[in-house]
Amino acid sequence: MPELLLELFSEEIPARMQAKAADDLRRMVTDKLVAEGLVYEGAKAFATPRRLALTVHGIPTRQPDLKTERRGPKVGAPDAAVQGFLKATGLKSLDEAKIQRDPKGDFYIGLIEKPGRDAIDVLAEILPVIIRTFPWPKSMRWGARSGKPGSLSWVRPLHAITATFGPETEEPDVVKFEVDGIETGQTTYGHRFMAPAAINVRRFEDYEAKLKAAKVILDPQARKDIIFEDAKELTFAQGLELVEDQVLLDEVSGLVEWPVVMMGSFEAEYLAIPEEVIRATIRNNQKCFVVRDSKTGKLTNKFVLTANIEATDGGKVIVSGNERVIRPRLSDAKFFYETDLKTRLEDRLPKFEQIVFHEKLGTQAARIKRIERLAAEIAPLVGADVAKATRAAHLVKADLLTEVVGEFPEVQGLMGKYYALAQGEDASVAAACEEHYKPQGPTDRVPTDPVSVAVALADKLDTLVGFWAIDEKPTGSKDPYALRRAALGVIRLIVENGLRLSLMKVAASALAGLSVKPADATRLPSDLLAFFADRLKVQLREQGARHDLVDAVFALGGQDDLLMIVRRVEALGKFLDSDDGKNLLAGTKRASNILSIEEKKDKRTFEGAPDAALYSLAEEKALAKAIGEVKAEASAAVAKEDFAAAMSAMAKLRPPVDAFFDKVRVNDDDAKVRENRLKLLGEIRSATRAVADFSKIQD
């Protein structure tokens, strides 16, 4: 089957845009092919700093012919309608049309045949449209070409377009089209410095091989593998260990077409700076990897760089150039760090009086006071020392005003810990300065020190309650204040630390500390609890649990102890995986459905205790007895928070429920017996609600 080769050759594409651009190119081309009836077998896209490339194989050489029917006017319709129908369908006369019978009359039907086109002609039509409408995050226009102003908007000046199509066994044809004066061909170019000459290519296999010979590794993953393996080998040879950094590796692989790994060094005196600052300096400014001693685990004064050229001098000039740039950067970082140490954290706090956190929520200083108050209230609930939690909350934001954090925002919190330790703060207070931001994602570490936990909860809950109070809730995909992440952080802090907290009470306390009050302050804690329920469903679903079980537990009302909710959901999930659980769920749903139908029919509810005197069948009496025993046993187990025991009690309902539905006719002819039996069904529903609302559970 034929294959398409497409390459868009340009000036350097920013590394951060390459992966998405390659994926966009693949998606746009293949979507258009399918829309045109050209179903392909496979496609793969690639990106280097100077090119986007795509290969699509298994494309038919020609579109299929299309036959469609078009309904026309009624038989006997006015001539104008008939002529319009003939023109639209391409029929010469009504003799070529069919007549279709319909309840509303007889109608003309025209058969329209549209012959398929050659695939290469379709490609020549769709590819320039894709190029002109390509969704770059940022693009530019450049100077005139062939005496005409450039009209193409592209990420960087586009120089050449390679487009070939044809069977593997034959010489492919050029897909001929033109974009902004650039005509397609079979010519591309190798490495800018080591092999800049033009290269004539035919199809993808030939294209990839010739590029490699011209010092260009087309596949981004192959470039990453080369950089990573060479860096590990280079450091290992010197008894060192590479500090792995996947994000940096992704970026560096997008900066080079022919990666060459080298090692440089800097003065050992800079190792007095915190390791994270050294890493941020070298990473951010020179895109280099840092190296640690494999024995001590501490950073060394070495770094690994990736060049885009095989230098004739072995890379001495390149290494020297990088060292020359890194040295003053580290000198600045050392100066910032030493300057920061001269000012105590609390002495920086007055500046927060002039810094607005949010126009409706006041200054950062006001927010710090709220966090202090809330942390002091939460501390006893999580086993933290109140004085330490208050002190930590007082200091945790101070490092935002330091020189180092101003230069490297990614080390905020961490620098607070270093500065707190340097000024003699308690270890738990210092740890809270770093950890109160955590966890910041599903894979981030959860703090375990009680002081850190208290301050982290206070920080996140103040944010959530504050933005709820001013009605700045997340909507759809928009969450500018990262409130979903904050809620997930609260959930993980509580669940993974095994904490018993009433979210409603803590939220109400946080609300009391706000200067702004919502229109309906009484509803805010419950609205926020519903948001936590949604986030908890997401969290549990990612862990493999069923989200409907969360609904079933929350539906009982008054459930704001997240740890108990999770434990109840876990027990419920295990129960429903058993045969007893599945069958009891089926019986409970059957009872609920019958009740819903009959209550709707009678326009009343069947609540209250059944009359035992009206039981005429053994199955009724057995079910009533079982319900009474199970209710007492399950309620006692729930009170002890032994949810597994509560589920075991529920399992005892299965045999009498099954027997009842096998032998008992609910809608008896005697109205009193019917009502009594419906009330008995209501008792089944009531009994199961000791552990969950089974009506919320999906089959």
C-alpha positions as a printed Julia matrix, in Angstrom:
699×3 Matrix{Float64}:
   0.0     0.0     0.0
   1.24    3.54   -0.72
   2.66    5.79    1.95
   2.79    9.54    2.45
   5.95   11.34    3.57
   5.53   14.93    4.7
   8.21   17.19    6.16
   7.89   20.86    7.1
  11.41   22.28    7.35
  11.84   25.57    9.22
  13.95   27.62   11.57
  14.21   26.36   15.17
  10.91   25.29   16.74
  10.76   25.94   20.51
  11.31   22.67   22.37
   8.15   23.08   24.46
   6.0    23.14   21.31
   7.46   20.19   19.42
   5.63   17.2    20.92
   2.19   18.77   20.61
   2.95   20.04   17.1
   3.91   16.54   15.94
   0.73   15.12   17.47
  -1.38   17.91   15.91
   0.11   17.23   12.47
  -0.64   13.51   12.72
  -4.17   14.11   13.98
  -5.06   16.78   11.42
  -3.78   14.83    8.41
  -5.29   11.49    9.42
  -8.64   13.03   10.33
  -8.83   14.65    6.89
  -7.86   11.41    5.16
 -10.61    9.48    6.93
 -13.12   12.24    6.19
 -12.23   11.88    2.51
 -12.76    8.12    2.58
  -9.04    7.3     2.59
  -8.74    4.91    5.53
  -5.05    4.39    6.38
  -3.23    1.61    8.26
  -0.87    3.59   10.48
   0.7     6.99   11.05
   3.61    8.37   13.04
   4.85   11.93   13.5
   8.28   13.23   14.53
   9.83   16.54   15.53
  13.34   17.96   15.7
  14.3    21.57   16.35
  14.11   22.29   12.61
  11.41   20.02   11.23
   8.05   18.37   11.67
   7.73   15.07    9.84
   4.89   12.64    9.26
   4.61    9.23    7.64
   1.22    7.66    6.91
   1.23    4.18    5.4
  -1.49    2.0     3.96
  -3.37    4.79    2.16
  -5.51    3.61   -0.79
  -4.41    4.99   -4.14
  -7.93    6.23   -4.86
 -11.06    7.29   -3.03
 -14.04    4.92   -3.23
 -16.88    5.95   -5.54
 -19.81    7.43   -3.66
 -23.44    6.73   -4.4
 -26.09    8.73   -2.56
 -29.81    9.09   -2.96
 -31.46   12.48   -2.91
 -35.15   12.91   -2.31
 -36.86   15.29   -4.67
 -40.29   16.88   -5.02
 -43.62   15.08   -5.14
 -44.8    13.6    -8.39
 -46.79   16.34  -10.1
 -44.91   19.14   -8.36
 -44.49   22.52  -10.13
 -41.93   22.61  -12.96
 -39.64   24.98  -11.04
 -39.23   22.43   -8.23
 -38.6    19.64  -10.75
 -35.95   21.64  -12.61
 -34.19   22.49   -9.34
 -34.14   18.8    -8.43
 -32.69   17.81  -11.82
 -30.0    20.46  -11.57
 -29.02   19.45   -8.03
 -28.76   15.75   -8.88
 -27.25   16.11  -12.35
 -30.06   14.09  -13.93
 -31.02   14.91  -17.5
 -34.7    14.09  -17.11
 -37.21   12.6   -14.69
 -36.93    9.32  -16.6
 -33.59    8.79  -14.8
 -35.2     9.24  -11.37
 -36.91    6.61   -9.27
 -40.3     7.07   -7.65
 -40.64    6.22   -3.98
 -43.99    5.65   -2.37
 -44.65    7.42    0.92
 -47.72    7.88    3.15
 -47.63   11.52    2.17
 -47.44   10.77   -1.55
 -45.05    9.66   -4.28
 -41.67   11.36   -4.44
 -38.86   11.46   -7.01
 -35.54    9.95   -5.86
 -32.32   10.84   -7.66
 -29.22    8.62   -7.51
 -26.09   10.75   -7.37
 -22.86    9.03   -8.3
 -19.64   10.76   -7.34
 -16.51    9.06   -8.68
 -13.58    8.9    -6.3
 -10.43   10.9    -6.96
  -6.81    9.81   -6.89
  -5.42    9.98   -3.36
  -2.51   12.16   -4.47
  -4.95   14.79   -5.73
  -6.84   14.69   -2.42
  -3.56   15.12   -0.54
  -2.61   18.08   -2.72
  -5.88   19.68   -1.69
  -5.93   19.0     2.05
  -2.24   19.43    3.0
  -1.92   23.16    2.2
  -5.1    23.85    4.17
  -3.64   22.02    7.18
  -0.38   23.95    6.93
  -2.17   27.3     6.73
  -4.47   26.52    9.67
  -1.9    24.79   11.9
  -2.63   25.57   15.58
   0.68   26.92   16.89
   0.41   28.49   20.38
   2.4    31.41   18.98
   3.25   32.11   15.38
   4.86   34.8    13.24
   4.95   36.26    9.77
   8.16   37.18    8.02
   9.46   39.08    5.01
   8.54   38.99    1.36
   9.16   35.93   -0.82
   9.27   36.11   -4.63
   8.46   39.81   -4.5
   5.23   39.24   -2.56
   4.57   39.84    1.14
   4.52   36.62    3.16
   1.03   35.53    4.17
   1.77   32.31    6.06
   1.61   32.4     9.84
   4.04   29.78   11.23
   5.99   29.26   14.42
   9.27   30.23   12.69
  10.09   30.95    9.02
   9.22   27.91    6.91
  11.87   27.08    4.29
  10.9    23.86    2.53
   8.1    21.31    2.23
   8.81   17.7     1.32
   5.75   15.72    0.26
   5.9    12.37   -1.55
   3.3     9.66   -2.1
   3.43    6.28   -3.78
   3.72    2.5    -3.4
   6.75    1.03   -1.66
   7.79   -0.85   -4.81
   7.75    2.19   -7.1
   9.3     5.62   -7.27
   6.95    7.92   -5.32
   5.44   11.03   -6.83
   5.69   14.51   -5.38
   2.4    15.75   -3.94
   2.34   19.04   -5.79
   1.08   22.15   -4.05
   2.4    25.53   -2.96
   2.15   27.48    0.3
   3.23   31.11    0.45
   5.58   30.7    -2.51
   7.11   27.46   -1.19
   6.63   24.62   -3.67
   6.74   21.02   -2.54
   9.55   18.72   -3.58
  11.79   15.9    -2.42
  14.55   18.02   -0.95
  15.39   18.38    2.73
  18.52   19.35    4.65
  20.71   17.71    7.26
  22.39   19.1    10.37
  22.82   22.89   10.21
  26.59   22.76   10.79
  27.83   19.23   10.18
  25.83   18.34    7.05
  23.97   21.38    5.72
  23.82   20.22    2.08
  20.54   19.43    0.35
  19.32   15.81    0.49
  16.99   14.17   -2.02
  14.55   11.77   -0.36
  11.94    9.33   -1.68
   9.93    7.7     1.13
  10.13    7.52    4.92
  12.64    4.68    5.28
  14.97    6.39    2.84
  14.31    9.79    4.47
  15.11    8.64    8.03
  18.29    6.83    6.96
  19.62    9.77    4.95
  18.9    12.2     7.79
  20.84   10.0    10.21
  23.74    9.95    7.77
  23.46   13.75    7.73
  23.73   13.92   11.55
  20.02   14.24   12.35
  18.24   11.82   14.72
  14.62   12.18   13.68
  12.88   10.32   16.54
  12.66   12.42   19.75
  12.61    9.29   21.91
  15.81    8.07   20.28
  17.47   11.41   21.09
  16.29   11.14   24.71
  17.69    7.61   24.98
  21.06    8.71   23.61
  21.31   11.66   26.01
  20.23    9.63   29.03
  22.42    6.6    28.38
  25.5     8.63   27.43
  25.07   10.87   30.49
  24.77    7.89   32.82
  27.81    6.23   31.26
  29.88    9.43   31.43
  29.08   10.04   35.1
  29.48    6.38   36.1
  32.97    6.33   34.59
  33.98    8.99   37.11
  32.33    7.34   40.1
  29.43    9.79   39.97
  25.67    9.53   39.44
  23.39   11.53   37.18
  20.51   13.34   38.9
  17.68   12.28   36.63
  15.24   14.92   35.41
  12.6    13.79   32.92
  11.24   17.28   32.24
  14.72   18.62   31.48
  15.46   15.56   29.34
  12.33   16.22   27.28
  13.38   19.83   26.77
  17.02   19.14   25.95
  16.09   16.51   23.38
  14.11   19.23   21.62
  17.12   21.53   21.43
  19.43   19.21   19.48
  19.3    17.13   16.32
  22.54   15.27   16.99
  23.06   14.97   20.77
  26.6    14.91   22.1
  26.96   14.59   25.89
  29.83   16.3    27.73
  30.79   17.11   31.31
  31.83   20.41   32.83
  32.63   21.66   36.33
  32.39   24.69   38.58
  34.2    25.88   41.7
  33.6    23.72   44.79
  32.92   26.83   46.9
  29.46   27.06   45.34
  28.49   23.75   46.96
  27.82   25.79   50.1
  24.56   26.87   48.41
  21.56   24.57   48.99
  21.59   21.78   46.42
  18.16   22.71   45.07
  19.37   26.23   44.27
  22.43   24.89   42.44
  20.21   22.57   40.46
  17.7    25.32   39.63
  20.5    27.67   38.54
  22.2    25.17   36.25
  18.92   23.69   34.98
  17.1    26.94   34.26
  19.95   28.94   32.8
  21.98   26.37   30.87
  19.65   23.34   30.53
  22.29   21.12   32.14
  21.99   18.15   34.49
  23.59   18.13   37.92
  25.62   15.23   39.26
  25.88   13.65   42.71
  28.52   11.56   44.41
  27.35    7.95   44.21
  28.74    7.22   47.71
  27.6    10.24   49.73
  24.55   11.14   47.65
  25.57   14.82   47.75
  25.91   17.08   44.73
  29.36   17.47   43.24
  30.79   20.42   41.36
  30.2    18.68   38.02
  27.4    19.08   35.49
  26.37   17.33   32.27
  25.58   19.31   29.13
  24.22   18.28   25.74
  25.76   19.83   22.64
  24.35   19.76   19.11
  27.66   19.16   17.36
  30.67   16.88   17.34
  33.44   19.36   18.03
  36.89   18.82   16.5
  38.6    19.74   19.78
  36.64   17.14   21.76
  34.24   19.77   23.02
  36.7    21.8    25.08
  35.43   25.13   23.79
  31.79   24.13   24.29
  32.41   22.94   27.85
  34.44   26.05   28.63
  31.67   28.27   27.29
  29.05   26.6    29.47
  31.31   26.85   32.52
  31.85   30.53   31.78
  28.08   31.14   31.82
  27.29   28.94   34.84
  29.97   30.46   37.05
  28.45   33.97   37.33
  24.97   32.48   37.66
  26.11   30.46   40.67
  27.89   33.51   42.01
  24.6    35.44   41.85
  22.75   32.59   43.55
  25.37   32.47   46.31
  25.04   36.22   46.81
  21.23   36.01   46.95
  21.36   33.15   49.45
  23.87   34.86   51.74
  21.92   38.12   51.53
  18.68   36.35   52.46
  20.31   34.82   55.55
  20.95   38.3    56.95
  17.22   39.01   57.4
  15.02   36.94   59.7
  11.86   35.53   58.2
   9.48   37.38   60.53
  11.17   40.7    59.68
   9.97   40.3    56.09
   6.31   39.92   57.04
   5.35   43.63   57.24
   5.8    43.88   53.46
   2.81   41.56   53.04
   0.58   44.39   54.25
   1.07   46.0    50.82
   0.66   42.8    48.79
  -2.89   41.89   47.76
  -3.75   38.2    47.81
  -7.1    38.81   46.09
  -9.05   42.03   45.81
 -12.05   40.47   47.61
 -10.04   38.48   50.14
  -7.58   41.12   51.28
  -3.82   41.18   51.63
  -1.33   38.39   52.09
  -0.85   39.63   55.66
  -4.56   39.13   56.37
  -4.4    35.66   54.85
  -1.41   34.7    57.0
  -3.37   35.7    60.12
  -6.3    33.54   59.0
  -3.99   30.56   58.41
  -2.42   31.07   61.86
  -5.82   31.04   63.57
  -7.07   28.03   61.6
  -3.84   26.06   62.09
  -4.13   26.61   65.87
  -7.68   25.19   65.78
  -6.73   22.21   63.63
  -3.53   21.36   65.55
  -5.22   19.5    68.47
  -7.32   17.53   65.98
  -4.22   16.16   64.22
  -1.97   15.74   67.26
   0.17   18.8    66.61
   1.63   21.2    69.14
  -0.52   24.35   68.98
   2.36   26.76   69.61
   4.53   25.16   66.91
   1.67   25.09   64.41
   0.92   28.76   65.08
   4.59   29.71   64.74
   4.94   27.72   61.51
   1.8    29.31   60.02
   3.24   32.71   60.92
   6.44   32.07   58.93
   5.53   29.75   56.04
   4.92   32.47   53.44
   7.88   34.68   54.39
  10.33   33.13   51.92
   8.18   34.44   49.04
   9.9    37.79   49.66
  13.47   36.44   49.54
  15.93   37.03   46.72
  16.42   33.34   45.93
  12.69   32.61   45.6
  12.29   35.76   43.52
  14.86   34.34   41.11
  13.72   30.7    41.32
  10.01   30.5    42.27
  10.1    26.69   42.09
  12.09   26.55   45.39
   9.49   28.44   47.43
   8.77   26.67   50.67
  12.02   24.74   50.43
  14.02   27.93   50.99
  11.71   28.78   53.86
  12.85   25.55   55.51
  16.53   26.38   55.01
  16.14   29.92   56.35
  14.05   28.73   59.31
  16.69   26.18   60.29
  19.44   28.78   59.86
  17.7    31.13   62.32
  17.24   28.36   64.88
  13.57   27.47   64.45
  12.22   24.13   65.65
  12.67   21.31   63.12
   8.89   20.79   62.8
   8.35   24.5    62.17
  11.05   24.48   59.49
   9.62   21.35   57.88
   6.18   22.98   57.73
   7.65   25.89   55.76
   8.44   23.45   52.96
   5.65   20.93   53.36
   2.6    23.17   53.77
   2.31   23.34   49.95
   2.16   19.55   49.69
   0.75   17.44   48.2
   0.64   19.36   44.91
  -0.38   16.43   42.74
  -1.43   12.78   42.82
   2.18   11.58   42.96
   3.51   14.21   45.36
   4.56   13.21   48.86
   2.04   13.73   51.69
   3.43   15.36   54.86
   3.3    13.25   58.02
   4.68   15.65   60.65
   1.61   16.84   62.6
   2.71   20.48   62.47
   3.11   20.32   58.68
  -0.26   18.59   58.37
  -2.03   21.23   60.48
  -0.56   24.12   58.5
  -1.07   22.43   55.11
  -4.74   21.81   55.93
  -5.19   25.39   57.17
  -3.57   26.81   54.04
  -5.67   24.75   51.64
  -8.96   25.1    53.53
  -8.55   28.87   53.81
  -8.08   29.0    50.03
 -11.11   26.8    49.34
 -13.46   28.53   51.78
 -12.28   31.98   50.67
 -12.92   31.43   46.99
 -16.21   29.67   47.74
 -17.26   32.71   49.77
 -16.66   35.08   46.85
 -18.24   32.64   44.39
 -15.06   31.93   42.42
 -15.65   28.19   42.07
 -14.15   26.0    39.34
 -16.31   25.8    36.22
 -15.92   23.12   33.56
 -12.25   22.88   32.65
 -11.44   26.26   34.19
  -9.84   26.3    37.62
  -7.58   29.38   37.75
  -6.97   29.12   41.51
  -6.23   25.36   41.47
  -9.11   24.64   43.87
  -9.52   21.06   42.64
  -5.87   20.41   43.45
  -6.32   22.0    46.9
  -9.33   19.76   47.63
  -7.47   16.64   46.55
  -4.61   17.76   48.78
  -6.96   18.01   51.77
  -8.36   14.55   51.01
  -4.92   12.95   50.8
  -3.71   14.7    53.96
  -6.69   13.38   55.91
  -6.96    9.87   54.47
  -3.27    8.97   54.23
  -2.6    10.26   57.74
  -5.68    8.51   59.14
  -7.15   11.74   60.54
 -10.61   12.18   62.05
 -11.91   15.62   61.09
 -15.35   17.13   60.64
 -14.96   19.05   57.39
 -18.18   20.97   58.03
 -16.91   22.29   61.37
 -13.46   23.19   60.04
 -14.98   24.92   56.99
 -17.34   26.88   59.25
 -14.37   27.93   61.36
 -12.45   29.06   58.28
 -15.5    31.01   57.11
 -15.72   32.77   60.48
 -12.22   34.15   59.95
 -13.08   35.83   56.64
 -13.86   39.53   56.47
 -16.11   38.93   53.45
 -19.29   36.92   54.0
 -21.17   35.0    51.29
 -24.81   35.72   50.54
 -25.84   32.44   52.19
 -23.19   31.57   54.77
 -25.18   28.61   56.09
 -25.0    26.78   52.75
 -21.28   27.26   52.1
 -19.93   24.34   54.21
 -22.42   21.9    52.68
 -21.74   23.18   49.14
 -18.03   22.77   49.76
 -18.64   19.27   51.13
 -20.36   18.34   47.85
 -17.24   19.55   46.03
 -15.1    17.33   48.25
 -17.42   14.42   47.44
 -16.78   14.95   43.71
 -13.01   15.15   44.28
 -13.12   12.05   46.48
 -14.86   10.17   43.68
 -12.06   11.17   41.32
  -9.44   10.08   43.85
 -11.07    6.71   44.52
 -11.73    6.08   40.84
  -8.03    6.56   40.12
  -7.34    3.96   42.82
  -9.76    1.54   41.17
 -12.78    2.1    43.41
 -16.32    2.74   42.18
 -17.48    6.37   42.28
 -21.13    5.37   42.77
 -20.24    3.9    46.16
 -19.15    7.37   47.29
 -22.58    8.67   46.26
 -24.23    5.84   48.18
 -22.38    6.75   51.39
 -22.72   10.55   51.04
 -26.46   10.14   50.38
 -26.97    9.12   54.02
 -26.39   12.76   54.99
 -24.15   14.2    57.69
 -21.12   12.42   56.29
 -18.19   14.83   56.54
 -15.55   12.58   58.1
 -13.55   11.7    54.98
 -11.57    8.91   56.6
 -14.74    7.13   57.72
 -16.31    7.67   54.3
 -13.33    6.04   52.59
 -13.35    3.1    55.0
 -17.09    2.65   54.56
 -16.7     2.78   50.76
 -13.9     0.2    50.89
 -16.03   -2.16   53.02
 -19.06   -1.64   50.78
 -16.99   -2.37   47.67
 -15.7    -5.67   49.1
 -19.24   -6.63   50.15
 -20.68   -5.95   46.7
 -17.96   -8.08   45.11
 -19.32  -11.09   47.01
 -22.31  -13.19   45.93
 -24.21  -12.13   49.05
 -23.62   -8.48   48.24
 -24.64   -8.79   44.6
 -27.83  -10.67   45.43
 -28.78   -8.38   48.31
 -28.26   -5.38   46.02
 -30.56   -6.97   43.44
 -33.21   -7.66   46.09
 -32.94   -4.18   47.57
 -33.26   -2.59   44.13
 -36.27   -4.75   43.39
 -37.91   -3.64   46.64
 -37.07   -0.02   45.9
 -38.48   -0.21   42.36
 -41.75   -1.77   43.55
 -42.09    0.91   46.23
 -41.41    3.71   43.73
 -44.06    2.4    41.33
 -46.7     1.86   44.01
 -45.99    5.13   45.82
 -46.33    7.0    42.56
 -49.55    5.16   41.76
 -51.06    5.78   45.23
 -49.54    9.25   45.6
 -48.28    8.42   49.09
 -45.3     6.87   50.83
 -45.34    3.52   52.6
 -43.44    4.36   55.74
 -43.78    3.22   59.31
 -43.64   -0.16   61.0
 -45.67   -2.99   59.45
 -48.4    -4.66   61.51
 -47.14   -8.11   62.58
 -50.72   -9.3    63.01
 -51.2    -9.06   59.22
 -48.35  -11.45   58.41
 -49.93  -14.61   56.96
 -46.93  -16.27   55.37
 -43.79  -17.69   56.95
 -41.6   -15.74   54.51
 -43.09  -12.43   55.72
 -42.43  -13.32   59.33
 -38.88  -14.52   58.57
 -38.05  -11.34   56.68
 -39.48   -9.1    59.42
 -37.48  -10.95   62.07
 -34.28  -10.78   59.99
 -34.7    -7.06   59.37
 -35.04   -6.37   63.1
 -31.95   -8.4    63.95
 -29.87   -6.98   61.08
 -30.83   -3.39   61.88
 -29.64   -3.76   65.47
 -26.46   -5.63   64.55
 -25.5    -3.33   61.65
 -26.21   -0.16   63.64
 -24.07   -1.41   66.52
 -21.22   -2.26   64.13
 -21.44    1.15   62.43
 -21.39    2.86   65.83
 -18.13    1.01   66.53
 -16.91    1.98   63.03
 -16.54   -1.7    62.19
 -17.87   -1.49   58.66
 -16.79   -5.0    57.71
 -18.98   -6.34   60.53
 -21.85   -4.13   59.37
 -21.6    -5.62   55.89
 -21.54   -9.14   57.35
 -24.75   -8.31   59.18
 -26.31   -7.05   55.95
 -25.45  -10.35   54.28
 -27.91  -12.11   56.63
 -30.75  -10.36   54.82
 -30.05  -12.11   51.56
 -31.83  -15.49   52.2
 -35.07  -14.04   53.67
 -35.23  -11.33   50.95
 -34.83  -13.98   48.22
 -37.44  -16.2    49.83
 -39.87  -13.3    50.23
 -39.77  -12.4    46.53
 -40.04  -16.09   45.54
 -43.12  -16.84   47.64
 -44.92  -13.59   48.48
 -47.21  -11.59   46.24
 -46.71   -7.97   47.29
 -49.78   -6.47   45.58
 -52.3    -8.64   47.36
 -56.02   -8.23   46.62
 -56.55   -7.28   50.27
 -55.65   -3.57   50.49
 -54.48   -3.85   54.13
 -52.22   -6.82   53.36
 -50.84   -4.99   50.3
 -50.06   -1.89   52.36
 -48.44   -3.98   55.08
 -46.22   -5.78   52.6
 -45.17   -2.51   50.97
 -44.22   -1.21   54.41
 -42.14   -4.35   54.86
 -40.32   -3.5    51.63
 -39.74   -0.07   53.09
 -38.11   -1.75   56.07
 -35.63   -3.46   53.71
 -34.67   -0.06   52.33
 -34.43    1.35   55.85
 -32.26   -1.51   57.09
 -29.69   -1.2    54.3
 -29.41    2.54   54.87
 -27.54    1.74   58.06
 -24.49    1.35   55.81
 -25.35    3.07   52.5
 -28.14    4.21   50.21
 -28.33    1.16   47.94
 -30.5     3.05   45.43
 -27.43    5.09   44.44
 -25.4     2.01   43.57
 -25.22    1.1    39.9
 -25.95   -2.49   38.86
